[in-house]
């Protein structure tokens, strides 16, 4: 293709007019158009079913629990901080100085593997000095990803270890709110 030299490349209209673009035979064009129409129909149907699903889930939630703002069911309210201890993870800095120890170092990637609600292993470990500069949790602690594309996914620890600053932790749960009370419920 002929392009004139300048700071930004320019294609002259005369070059475009003379450009030959290969086209498939008309039968193939019609076949491609039919596939594109089917894809568009599927896309619209999927969007519609997603909207139906969202409105259905919302209506079921409201029927079961009522509006959480107006609380027509009269549910008891408690501050989350009264039910458990809430902390943000902490990463010892510089992290390379504290890697290679024996204390599990729980990073977002460890929780992103698989679809289990429970987290039972880590790839990396920090030293005991690194653990002192982080947030150490016991098994049964609940952790939530607090940043990035992982925002909001949760895991329950089956191991003790330190959490990266990409996690929020909820531990020292009151007995009625222990994750073990919910195990096996659907």
C-alpha positions in Angstrom: 0.0 0.0 0.0 1.3 3.5 -0.8 1.5 5.8 2.2 2.9 9.3 2.2 5.7 10.0 4.7 4.9 12.5 7.5 4.6 12.5 11.2 1.4 10.6 11.0 0.8 8.2 8.1 -1.9 9.3 5.6 -3.7 7.1 3.1 -4.8 9.1 0.1 -8.4 8.6 -1.0 -7.3 7.7 -4.5 -5.3 4.7 -3.1 -8.4 3.6 -1.2 -10.6 3.9 -4.4 -8.3 1.6 -6.3 -7.9 -0.9 -3.4 -9.3 -4.4 -4.3 -11.0 -6.2 -1.4 -11.7 -9.9 -1.9 -15.3 -10.8 -1.2 -16.6 -14.3 -0.7 -19.3 -15.5 -3.2 -22.9 -14.3 -2.5 -24.0 -17.6 -1.1 -21.1 -17.5 1.5 -22.0 -13.9 2.4 -25.6 -15.0 3.0 -24.5 -17.9 5.2 -22.3 -15.5 7.2 -25.1 -13.0 7.6 -27.5 -15.8 8.8 -24.9 -16.9 11.4 -24.5 -13.2 12.5 -28.3 -12.9 12.9 -28.5 -16.0 15.0 -25.7 -14.7 17.2 -27.4 -11.4 17.7 -30.7 -13.2 18.6 -28.8 -15.3 21.1 -27.2 -12.2 22.6 -30.6 -10.5 22.9 -32.2 -13.6 24.5 -29.3 -13.9 26.9 -29.6 -10.3 28.0 -33.4 -10.7 28.4 -33.0 -13.9 30.5 -30.3 -12.1 32.6 -32.7 -9.2 33.3 -35.4 -11.7 34.2 -33.1 -13.6 36.5 -31.9 -10.5 38.3 -35.5 -9.2 38.9 -36.6 -12.7 40.0 -33.7 -13.0 42.5 -34.4 -9.5 43.8 -38.1 -10.3 44.3 -37.3 -13.6 46.1 -34.8 -11.9 48.4 -37.4 -9.1 49.2 -40.1 -11.7 49.8 -37.8 -13.7 52.2 -36.1 -10.9 54.0 -37.9 -7.7 53.2 -36.3 -4.5 52.2 -33.0 -4.2 54.2 -33.3 -0.4 54.3 -36.9 -0.2 55.7 -36.7 -3.6 57.5 -40.5 -4.4 57.4 -39.8 -7.8 58.9 -38.4 -6.3 62.0 -35.1 -8.1 61.9 -32.7 -7.4 64.8 -29.8 -5.1 63.7 -26.3 -5.2 65.0 -23.1 -3.5 64.1 -20.8 -5.9 62.2 -17.9 -4.9 64.5 -19.9 -6.2 67.5 -20.2 -9.6 65.8 -16.6 -10.1 64.9 -13.2 -8.4 64.6 -12.5 -6.7 61.2 -9.0 -6.1 59.9 -7.3 -5.3 56.7 -4.4 -7.6 55.7 -0.8 -6.2 55.8 2.2 -7.0 53.7 5.6 -6.8 55.3 7.8 -4.5 53.2 10.0 -5.1 51.3 8.3 -8.5 50.9 11.4 -10.1 49.4 13.2 -9.7 52.7 10.5 -11.8 54.5 9.8 -14.6 52.0 11.0 -18.1 52.5 9.9 -18.8 56.0 7.4 -21.3 57.5 4.3 -19.1 58.0 1.7 -19.4 55.2 1.5 -16.2 53.2 -2.1 -16.0 52.0 -2.3 -14.0 48.8 -5.3 -13.3 46.5 -4.0 -15.8 44.0 -4.2 -18.5 46.6 -7.9 -17.8 47.1 -8.6 -17.4 43.4 -7.8 -21.1 42.7 -10.8 -23.3 42.2 -14.2 -22.7 43.5 -14.0 -24.1 47.1 -15.3 -21.8 49.9 -12.3 -23.0 52.0 -8.7 -22.1 51.6 -6.3 -24.8 52.8 -2.9 -24.1 51.1 -0.6 -21.3 50.0 2.1 -21.0 47.5 4.4 -18.8 49.5 5.5 -18.5 53.1 6.9 -15.7 55.2 9.4 -15.6 58.0 8.3 -15.2 61.7 9.6 -11.6 61.5 7.4 -11.0 58.4 4.4 -12.5 60.2 4.9 -9.8 63.0 4.4 -7.1 60.3 1.3 -8.7 58.8 -2.1 -9.9 60.0 -2.0 -13.4 61.4 -5.3 -15.4 61.4 -6.4 -18.8 62.8 -8.4 -21.4 61.0 -12.1 -20.5 60.7 -11.4 -16.9 59.9 -13.4 -15.4 57.0 -11.5 -13.4 54.4 -12.8 -11.2 51.6 -10.8 -9.9 48.7 -10.9 -6.1 48.9 -9.5 -4.9 45.6 -9.1 -5.5 41.9 -10.9 -7.9 39.7 -11.3 -10.3 42.7 -13.2 -7.8 44.8 -15.7 -9.4 47.1 -14.9 -13.1 46.8 -14.7 -14.8 50.1 -12.9 -17.8 51.6 -12.9 -19.5 55.0 -9.4 -20.5 56.3 -8.7 -24.1 57.2 -5.1 -23.1 58.0 -3.5 -20.4 60.0 -1.4 -17.8 58.3 -0.8 -14.2 57.4 -3.0 -12.3 54.9 -1.8 -10.0 52.2 -3.1 -6.4 52.1 -5.5 -7.4 49.4 -7.7 -9.2 52.0 -10.1 -8.0 54.7 -10.5 -10.4 57.6 -13.4 -11.2 59.8 -12.4 -13.3 62.8 -13.2 -13.8 66.4 -16.8 -14.4 65.3 -19.4 -14.7 68.0 -20.4 -18.4 68.4 -23.8 -17.9 66.7 -22.0 -16.5 63.6 -19.2 -19.1 63.2 -18.8 -20.3 59.6 -19.1 -23.8 61.0 -22.7 -23.1 61.8 -23.4 -22.6 58.1 -21.4 -25.6 56.7 -23.6 -27.9 54.7 -26.5 -25.5 54.4 -27.9 -24.8 51.0 
